[in-house]
Amino acid sequence: MLLISPSDARDAAGASESMSPLQSTTPYADALRSLASHDWQRLHVPAHQGRDHNAPGVASLVGPEALALDFPMLFSGIDQHDWRLVSSGRETPLVQAQALAAEAWGASRTWFLTNGASGGNHIATTVVRALGREFVVQRSVHSSVIDGITHVDLEPHFVQGAVDAGLGSAHGVTAEQVEEALAAHPDSAAVYVVSPSYFGAVADITGISAVAHRYEVPLIVDEAWGSHFGLHPALPVNAVRAGADLVISSTHKGAGSLTQSAMLHLGHGPYARKLESLVDRVVRSFQSTSCSALLLASLDEARRHLVMDGPEMIGKALESAEAIRAAVRASPRFRDATPDILASPDAVANDPFKIVIDTRGAGITGTDAQYRLIRDHRIYCELATPAALLLLVGATAPADVERILTALHSLPQAESEPERMRALPPAGERRMGLQAAFFSAVETVPWQEAEGRISVDSLAAYPPGIPNVLPGEVLGSGSIAFLRGTAAAPSGYVRGAHDPALDYFRVVAR
């Protein structure tokens, strides 16, 4: 029986040390496979009871093997040597798998999550509320952070990160900005930032953590887009190793686990240690009592693959990403926007798996290019703005370079430059607190009458899911036009909108 405890996870300074031989194992996934290998008469949930003929439609989606592995949470932790649910002094396969993940990412402890990084942000904002009501937070956080703030009635002191209005990209904040905010708001109980940004800009987490700790508060990092960081020498260091105290990692985004699976990493040092018991309780309060064994097992398998096969597979994926970037640099039509990302005042590095293609001057908008790539070539890019295409290469999934480049070069080119909608208008004036506005009496008004009214919704062009309007903020003409333009784009979507076309807005009733 494999025995490894969270305390065995290596410390933050051990990033260069060799991994434990146990990294080649998948304790939770193997326990699940072993459980499914028996001929069960299942008289328990889920109702399909592991048989494809009981749910043929579901089986056609995921396959009969997945149904056979779909055990409830408690069952999948059975000690299969003596068939007791819990053996005295025994660590469950899930605990062992989480400890191996903590070792891999350099954390003191790791929790597996089955509601994505959004669930991790809800957990983290609840943790902040236990420390105090006020905190310093990057304005361009994901909408799930705003939801979490609203749920627990935090008082955010927003720090405006760098914005490239031309490309339509929001990046991060600097250590100097964080220090100014903490000095101005001495009652702040934590600092909450995003790194990397959706476009791949990596913030100075080492510097920001030093500032936060100098003010005696923990640093929380939404590292949703950096779950692969720290696992290859050509990749940026991950936030835990850079000094963060609590890190949200969307493992399915860059590291290859199943959609909706994520991890929450605890850092090292006194601030992280003080959080551990609290985080553990909050995780339990948010995690479903029927969380998916398949999602948990996918985290175990993704970790093993990254650690054991990562040097080779990540290397191949990096080569494919660089080949695309080099071809774009050589193109007379498109431009590699990596220098723009690195020029951002917050950026100390960039994620090489995010390829930003500037379409300004290419005779086509980024949004139209994405639509045509989907329709004509069955190529789905991560994001498009009027000025750019954003490609995401999976950390262990080399891209088909020739197919992508052939499709790019076949995109039609207009004789004159198309009109490009202005991107990322500034945030509106804040007139009410988030929770007060969210729970206010609501009035629905046509978009022509929405300007100057106070929004009750968090409205975010999605992706990237960064709110353009917050509850309590005044709707301005720029924001209204931007959101309506986003909704009208071929692949446009605005999260939180009452009306998909945004012909109507929900506002605080007069």
C-alpha positions as CSV (number, residue, x, y, z in Angstrom):
1,M,0.0,0.0,0.0
2,L,1.3,3.4,-1.0
3,L,1.7,5.8,2.0
4,I,2.4,9.4,1.5
5,S,1.1,12.3,3.6
6,P,0.7,16.0,2.8
7,S,3.7,16.7,5.1
8,D,5.9,14.7,2.8
9,A,5.3,17.3,0.0
10,R,8.5,19.1,-0.8
11,D,9.0,22.7,0.3
12,A,9.0,25.7,-1.9
13,A,12.8,25.8,-2.3
14,G,12.9,22.3,-3.7
15,A,11.8,23.0,-7.2
16,S,15.0,21.7,-8.6
17,E,15.1,18.6,-6.6
18,S,14.2,15.2,-8.1
19,M,10.6,14.1,-7.7
20,S,9.7,11.1,-5.6
21,P,9.6,7.8,-7.5
22,L,5.9,7.6,-6.3
23,Q,5.2,10.3,-9.0
24,S,5.0,7.4,-11.5
25,T,1.9,6.1,-9.6
26,T,-1.7,7.2,-9.6
27,P,-3.1,6.0,-6.3
28,Y,-6.7,7.4,-6.7
29,A,-7.1,6.5,-10.4
30,D,-5.7,3.0,-9.7
31,A,-8.0,2.5,-6.8
32,L,-10.9,3.5,-9.0
33,R,-9.9,1.0,-11.8
34,S,-9.5,-1.8,-9.3
35,L,-12.9,-1.1,-7.8
36,A,-14.5,-1.2,-11.3
37,S,-12.8,-4.5,-12.2
38,H,-15.1,-6.4,-9.9
39,D,-18.5,-7.8,-11.1
40,W,-20.7,-5.6,-9.0
41,Q,-24.5,-5.8,-8.5
42,R,-24.7,-2.1,-7.7
43,L,-27.6,-1.0,-5.6
44,H,-26.5,2.6,-5.0
45,V,-26.2,5.9,-6.8
46,P,-25.7,6.9,-9.5
47,A,-28.8,5.5,-11.0
48,H,-27.2,4.0,-14.1
49,Q,-25.4,1.7,-11.7
50,G,-22.4,1.3,-14.0
51,R,-24.2,-0.4,-16.9
52,D,-24.3,1.1,-20.3
53,H,-27.7,-0.4,-21.2
54,N,-29.2,1.4,-18.2
55,A,-28.3,4.8,-19.7
56,P,-27.5,4.2,-23.4
57,G,-27.6,7.9,-24.3
58,V,-25.1,8.7,-21.6
59,A,-23.0,5.8,-22.6
60,S,-22.9,7.1,-26.2
61,L,-21.4,10.3,-24.8
62,V,-18.7,9.0,-22.5
63,G,-18.5,5.2,-23.3
64,P,-19.3,2.2,-21.1
65,E,-15.9,2.3,-19.4
66,A,-16.6,5.7,-18.0
67,L,-20.0,4.6,-16.6
68,A,-18.3,1.6,-15.0
69,L,-15.9,4.0,-13.3
70,D,-18.6,6.4,-12.1
71,F,-18.6,5.5,-8.4
72,P,-19.9,7.7,-5.6
73,M,-17.3,9.6,-3.5
74,L,-17.2,7.3,-0.4
75,F,-17.2,4.1,-2.3
76,S,-14.2,5.0,-4.4
77,G,-12.1,5.4,-1.2
78,I,-12.5,1.8,-0.1
79,D,-9.5,-0.1,1.1
80,Q,-9.8,-3.0,-1.3
81,H,-7.5,-5.3,0.8
82,D,-10.0,-5.8,3.6
83,W,-13.1,-4.2,2.2
84,R,-13.5,-1.7,5.0
85,L,-14.4,1.8,4.2
86,V,-11.8,3.2,6.5
87,S,-8.9,1.3,8.0
88,S,-7.3,2.6,11.2
89,G,-4.3,4.8,10.5
90,R,-4.7,4.5,6.7
91,E,-4.5,7.3,4.2
92,T,-7.1,7.1,1.4
93,P,-6.0,7.0,-2.2
94,L,-7.4,10.5,-2.6
95,V,-5.2,11.9,0.2
96,Q,-2.2,10.1,-1.4
97,A,-3.0,11.6,-4.8
98,Q,-3.4,15.1,-3.4
99,A,-0.1,14.8,-1.6
100,L,1.7,13.7,-4.8
101,A,0.2,16.8,-6.6
102,A,1.4,19.0,-3.7
103,E,4.9,17.6,-4.3
104,A,4.7,18.1,-8.1
105,W,3.7,21.8,-7.8
106,G,5.9,22.6,-4.7
107,A,2.9,23.2,-2.4
108,S,2.6,22.3,1.3
109,R,-0.8,20.9,0.6
110,T,-3.2,20.5,-2.4
111,W,-6.9,19.9,-2.6
112,F,-8.6,18.5,-5.7
113,L,-11.7,20.5,-6.8
114,T,-14.5,19.4,-9.1
115,N,-16.2,22.8,-9.7
116,G,-13.3,24.3,-11.7
117,A,-11.2,27.3,-10.8
118,S,-14.5,29.2,-10.4
119,G,-15.2,27.0,-7.4
120,G,-11.6,27.7,-6.2
121,N,-12.2,31.4,-6.4
122,H,-15.4,31.0,-4.4
123,I,-13.4,29.1,-1.8
124,A,-10.6,31.7,-1.7
125,T,-13.0,34.7,-1.4
126,T,-14.7,33.0,1.5
127,V,-11.3,32.4,3.1
128,V,-10.6,36.1,2.8
129,R,-13.9,37.0,4.5
130,A,-12.8,34.9,7.5
131,L,-9.7,37.2,7.7
132,G,-11.6,40.5,7.4
133,R,-14.0,42.5,5.2
134,E,-11.5,44.6,3.3
135,F,-8.9,43.3,0.8
136,V,-6.8,44.5,-2.1
137,V,-7.8,42.9,-5.4
138,Q,-6.9,43.2,-9.0
139,R,-9.8,44.8,-11.0
140,S,-9.4,42.4,-14.0
141,V,-10.2,39.2,-12.0
142,H,-12.4,36.5,-13.3
143,S,-16.1,37.0,-12.9
144,S,-16.1,34.1,-10.3
145,V,-14.0,36.2,-8.0
146,I,-16.6,39.0,-8.3
147,D,-19.4,36.5,-7.6
148,G,-17.5,35.3,-4.5
149,I,-17.0,38.8,-3.2
150,T,-20.7,39.4,-3.6
151,H,-21.7,36.2,-1.9
152,V,-19.7,37.0,1.3
153,D,-20.0,40.8,1.2
154,L,-16.3,41.7,1.0
155,E,-15.2,45.3,0.5
156,P,-12.8,45.2,-2.4
157,H,-10.1,47.9,-3.0
158,F,-9.5,47.5,-6.7
159,V,-6.2,47.9,-8.3
160,Q,-6.4,48.6,-12.1
161,G,-4.1,46.3,-14.0
162,A,-2.4,47.1,-17.3
163,V,-4.6,47.1,-20.4
164,D,-3.7,46.9,-24.1
165,A,-6.8,48.6,-25.5
166,G,-5.6,47.9,-29.1
167,L,-5.4,44.2,-28.7
168,G,-8.3,44.0,-26.3
169,S,-6.2,42.4,-23.5
170,A,-6.1,43.0,-19.8
171,H,-3.0,42.0,-18.0
172,G,-1.8,42.2,-14.4
173,V,-0.6,44.5,-11.6
174,T,2.8,45.4,-10.3
175,A,4.3,45.1,-6.8
176,E,4.4,48.9,-6.6
177,Q,0.7,49.2,-7.3
178,V,-0.1,46.6,-4.6
179,E,2.1,48.4,-2.1
180,E,0.3,51.7,-2.8
181,A,-3.1,50.0,-2.3
182,L,-2.1,48.4,1.0
183,A,-0.6,51.7,2.3
184,A,-3.9,53.4,1.3
185,H,-6.1,50.7,2.9
186,P,-4.3,49.4,6.0
187,D,-7.3,47.4,7.2
188,S,-7.0,45.1,4.1
189,A,-6.8,41.4,5.2
190,A,-5.3,39.9,2.0
191,V,-4.1,40.6,-1.6
192,Y,-5.7,38.8,-4.5
193,V,-4.2,39.0,-8.0
194,V,-4.3,37.1,-11.3
195,S,-1.2,35.6,-13.0
196,P,-0.8,34.8,-15.8
197,S,-3.3,37.0,-17.6
198,Y,-5.6,35.5,-20.2
199,F,-3.2,36.6,-22.8
200,G,-0.2,35.1,-21.0
201,A,1.4,38.0,-19.2
202,V,3.1,36.7,-16.0
203,A,3.2,39.1,-13.1
204,D,6.0,39.5,-10.6
205,I,4.6,37.2,-7.9
206,T,7.8,37.1,-6.0
207,G,7.8,40.8,-5.6
208,I,4.1,41.0,-4.9
209,S,4.3,38.3,-2.3
210,A,7.1,40.1,-0.6
211,V,5.0,43.3,-0.4
212,A,2.0,41.4,0.9
213,H,4.0,39.7,3.6
214,R,5.7,43.0,4.6
215,Y,2.2,44.3,5.3
216,E,1.5,41.0,7.2
217,V,-1.3,39.7,4.9
218,P,-1.4,36.6,2.7
219,L,-1.2,36.6,-1.1
220,I,-3.8,34.7,-3.1
221,V,-3.2,34.1,-6.8
222,D,-5.7,33.1,-9.4
223,E,-3.3,31.0,-11.5
224,A,-6.1,29.4,-13.5
225,W,-4.1,29.8,-16.8
226,G,-0.8,28.7,-15.3
227,S,-1.5,25.1,-14.2
228,H,1.4,23.9,-16.3
229,F,3.9,26.4,-14.9
230,G,6.9,25.1,-13.0
231,L,6.9,21.7,-14.6
232,H,9.4,22.3,-17.4
233,P,12.6,24.5,-17.4
234,A,11.3,26.5,-20.4
235,L,8.1,27.5,-18.5
236,P,7.7,30.3,-15.9
237,V,7.9,29.4,-12.3
238,N,4.5,28.7,-10.7
239,A,3.0,31.0,-8.1
240,V,3.5,28.7,-5.0
241,R,7.2,28.5,-5.7
242,A,7.3,32.2,-6.1
243,G,5.9,32.8,-2.6
244,A,2.1,32.9,-2.9
245,D,0.1,31.6,0.0
246,L,-3.0,30.2,-1.7
247,V,-3.2,29.4,-5.4
248,I,-6.1,28.5,-7.6
249,S,-5.1,26.3,-10.5
250,S,-7.4,25.4,-13.4
251,T,-5.8,22.1,-14.2
252,H,-8.0,21.2,-17.1
253,K,-6.9,24.4,-19.0
254,G,-3.2,23.8,-19.4
255,A,-2.5,20.5,-17.8
256,G,-4.9,18.2,-19.5
257,S,-7.4,16.9,-16.8
258,L,-11.1,16.7,-17.6
259,T,-13.1,19.9,-17.9
260,Q,-14.3,21.3,-14.6
261,S,-11.4,19.7,-12.6
262,A,-9.0,22.0,-10.7
263,M,-6.6,22.2,-7.8
264,L,-6.1,24.5,-4.9
265,H,-2.5,24.8,-3.7
266,L,-1.3,26.0,-0.2
267,G,2.0,27.7,-0.1
268,H,4.7,27.8,2.6
269,G,5.6,30.0,5.5
270,P,3.6,31.5,8.4
271,Y,0.8,33.0,6.4
272,A,0.0,29.8,4.5
273,R,0.2,27.7,7.7
274,K,-2.3,30.0,9.4
275,L,-4.7,29.4,6.5
276,E,-4.5,25.6,6.3
277,S,-7.3,24.6,8.7
278,L,-9.6,27.4,7.5
279,V,-9.0,26.4,3.8
280,D,-9.7,22.8,4.6
281,R,-13.0,23.6,6.2
282,V,-14.1,26.0,3.5
283,V,-13.2,23.4,0.7
284,R,-15.3,20.9,2.5
285,S,-18.2,23.3,2.7
286,F,-18.1,24.0,-1.1
287,Q,-17.2,20.6,-2.4
288,S,-20.1,18.4,-3.4
289,T,-20.7,15.3,-1.3
290,S,-21.2,13.6,-4.6
291,C,-18.2,14.9,-6.5
292,S,-17.2,13.1,-9.6
293,A,-14.7,10.2,-9.2
294,L,-13.9,10.6,-12.9
295,L,-12.9,14.3,-12.4
296,L,-10.8,13.4,-9.4
297,A,-9.1,10.5,-11.2
298,S,-8.3,12.8,-14.2
299,L,-6.4,15.1,-11.9
300,D,-4.4,12.2,-10.6
301,E,-3.6,11.0,-14.2
302,A,-2.8,14.5,-15.5
303,R,-0.3,15.1,-12.6
304,R,1.5,11.8,-13.4
305,H,1.6,12.5,-17.1
306,L,3.0,16.0,-16.6
307,V,5.7,14.8,-14.2
308,M,6.7,11.6,-15.9
309,D,6.2,12.4,-19.6
310,G,6.3,16.2,-19.3
311,P,10.0,16.8,-20.3
312,E,9.3,15.1,-23.7
313,M,5.7,16.1,-24.3
314,I,6.0,19.7,-23.1
315,G,9.1,20.1,-25.2
316,K,7.2,18.9,-28.3
317,A,4.3,21.2,-27.6
318,L,6.7,24.1,-27.1
319,E,8.3,23.4,-30.4
320,S,4.9,23.5,-32.2
321,A,3.9,26.7,-30.5
322,E,7.2,28.4,-31.5
323,A,6.9,27.1,-35.0
324,I,3.5,28.8,-35.3
325,R,4.8,32.0,-33.7
326,A,7.9,32.0,-36.0
327,A,5.7,31.6,-39.1
328,V,3.5,34.5,-37.9
329,R,6.6,36.7,-37.4
330,A,7.6,35.9,-41.0
331,S,4.2,36.6,-42.4
332,P,3.7,39.9,-44.3
333,R,0.1,39.9,-43.2
334,F,-0.1,38.9,-39.5
335,R,2.0,40.0,-36.6
336,D,3.2,38.1,-33.5
337,A,2.0,40.2,-30.5
338,T,4.3,38.5,-28.0
339,P,6.5,41.7,-27.7
340,D,3.3,43.7,-26.8
341,I,2.6,41.2,-24.0
342,L,6.1,41.4,-22.6
343,A,6.1,45.2,-22.9
344,S,3.2,45.4,-20.4
345,P,4.5,47.1,-17.2
346,D,3.4,44.1,-15.1
347,A,4.9,41.4,-17.2
348,V,8.1,39.7,-16.1
349,A,7.6,36.7,-18.5
350,N,4.9,35.2,-20.8
351,D,3.3,31.9,-21.2
352,P,4.8,30.4,-24.4
353,F,1.7,28.3,-25.0
354,K,-0.4,31.5,-25.6
355,I,0.0,32.6,-29.2
356,V,-1.4,36.1,-29.8
357,I,-1.8,37.0,-33.5
358,D,-2.4,40.6,-34.3
359,T,-4.9,40.9,-37.1
360,R,-4.7,44.7,-37.5
361,G,-3.6,45.4,-41.0
362,A,-4.5,41.9,-42.1
363,G,-7.7,42.9,-43.9
364,I,-9.8,40.9,-41.4
365,T,-10.9,41.3,-37.8
366,G,-9.9,38.7,-35.2
367,T,-13.6,37.9,-34.6
368,D,-14.3,37.3,-38.2
369,A,-11.1,35.2,-38.6
370,Q,-12.2,33.0,-35.7
371,Y,-15.6,32.5,-37.2
372,R,-14.2,31.5,-40.6
373,L,-11.6,29.2,-39.0
374,I,-14.5,27.4,-37.1
375,R,-16.9,27.3,-40.1
376,D,-14.4,26.5,-42.9
377,H,-11.6,24.7,-41.3
378,R,-12.9,23.2,-38.0
379,I,-10.2,25.0,-36.1
380,Y,-11.4,26.5,-32.8
381,C,-9.2,29.2,-31.2
382,E,-9.4,30.1,-27.6
383,L,-10.4,33.7,-28.0
384,A,-10.8,36.5,-30.6
385,T,-11.0,40.2,-30.2
386,P,-11.6,42.7,-33.0
387,A,-7.8,43.1,-33.2
388,A,-6.4,39.6,-32.4
389,L,-6.7,35.9,-32.4
390,L,-5.5,34.0,-29.3
391,L,-4.4,30.4,-29.8
392,L,-3.8,28.0,-26.8
393,V,-1.6,25.0,-27.2
394,G,-2.0,22.4,-24.5
395,A,1.1,21.8,-22.4
396,T,1.3,18.1,-23.5
397,A,-0.7,18.5,-26.8
398,P,1.6,19.6,-29.8
399,A,-0.4,21.5,-32.4
400,D,-0.8,20.6,-36.0
401,V,1.3,23.5,-37.3
402,E,0.8,22.9,-41.0
403,R,-3.0,22.8,-40.7
404,I,-3.1,25.9,-38.6
405,L,-0.8,27.9,-40.9
406,T,-2.6,26.7,-44.0
407,A,-5.9,27.9,-42.6
408,L,-4.6,31.2,-41.4
409,H,-3.1,32.0,-44.8
410,S,-6.3,31.1,-46.6
411,L,-8.4,33.6,-44.7
412,P,-9.9,36.2,-47.0
413,Q,-8.4,39.7,-47.1
414,A,-10.5,42.8,-47.7
415,E,-9.1,45.5,-49.9
416,S,-9.6,48.0,-47.1
417,E,-9.2,47.6,-43.4
418,P,-12.5,46.6,-41.7
419,E,-13.9,48.8,-38.9
420,R,-12.8,47.5,-35.5
421,M,-15.0,48.1,-32.5
422,R,-13.2,49.9,-29.6
423,A,-12.2,47.3,-27.1
424,L,-12.2,47.3,-23.3
425,P,-13.8,50.5,-22.2
426,P,-12.8,51.8,-18.8
427,A,-14.8,50.7,-15.7
428,G,-17.8,52.8,-14.8
429,E,-18.2,54.9,-11.7
430,R,-19.0,52.8,-8.7
431,R,-22.0,54.1,-6.8
432,M,-23.1,51.1,-4.7
433,G,-21.4,48.1,-3.1
434,L,-21.4,44.8,-5.0
435,Q,-23.7,43.0,-2.6
436,A,-26.0,46.0,-2.1
437,A,-26.5,46.3,-5.9
438,F,-26.8,42.6,-6.5
439,F,-29.6,42.2,-4.0
440,S,-31.4,45.4,-4.9
441,A,-34.9,45.6,-6.4
442,V,-34.5,45.3,-10.2
443,E,-35.8,47.2,-13.1
444,T,-35.3,46.0,-16.7
445,V,-34.8,48.8,-19.2
446,P,-34.0,49.0,-23.0
447,W,-30.4,49.5,-23.8
448,Q,-31.2,53.0,-25.0
449,E,-32.3,53.9,-21.5
450,A,-29.5,52.0,-19.6
451,E,-26.8,54.7,-19.8
452,G,-26.3,56.3,-16.4
453,R,-28.2,53.6,-14.6
454,I,-26.6,51.3,-12.0
455,S,-26.1,47.7,-13.0
456,V,-27.2,44.8,-10.8
457,D,-25.4,42.3,-13.0
458,S,-21.7,41.3,-13.4
459,L,-21.4,41.5,-17.2
460,A,-18.3,39.9,-18.8
461,A,-17.4,39.3,-22.4
462,Y,-16.7,35.6,-22.4
463,P,-14.0,34.5,-22.8
464,P,-12.0,35.9,-21.1
465,G,-14.7,36.3,-18.4
466,I,-13.2,39.5,-16.9
467,P,-16.2,41.6,-15.9
468,N,-16.5,44.8,-17.9
469,V,-19.3,46.0,-15.6
470,L,-19.8,45.2,-12.0
471,P,-22.9,45.3,-9.8
472,G,-23.0,48.8,-8.4
473,E,-21.2,50.4,-11.4
474,V,-22.8,52.9,-13.7
475,L,-23.4,51.7,-17.2
476,G,-21.7,54.0,-19.6
477,S,-22.2,54.4,-23.3
478,G,-18.8,52.8,-24.1
479,S,-19.6,49.7,-22.0
480,I,-23.0,49.3,-23.4
481,A,-21.7,49.6,-27.0
482,F,-18.8,47.1,-26.3
483,L,-21.1,44.5,-24.7
484,R,-23.7,44.8,-27.4
485,G,-21.0,44.5,-30.0
486,T,-19.5,41.4,-28.3
487,A,-23.0,39.8,-28.2
488,A,-23.5,40.5,-31.9
489,A,-20.2,38.9,-33.0
490,P,-20.5,35.5,-34.6
491,S,-19.0,33.8,-31.5
492,G,-19.9,36.5,-29.0
493,Y,-21.3,35.8,-25.5
494,V,-21.7,38.0,-22.5
495,R,-21.8,36.2,-19.1
496,G,-24.4,37.5,-16.7
497,A,-26.6,39.1,-19.3
498,H,-30.4,39.1,-18.8
499,D,-30.9,39.2,-22.6
500,P,-28.3,37.4,-24.8
501,A,-28.4,40.3,-27.3
502,L,-28.3,43.0,-24.6
503,D,-31.2,44.8,-26.0
504,Y,-32.2,45.1,-22.3
505,F,-30.2,45.6,-19.1
506,R,-31.1,44.9,-15.5
507,V,-30.5,47.9,-13.3
508,V,-31.2,49.0,-9.8
509,A,-34.8,50.1,-9.6
510,R,-35.5,53.8,-8.9
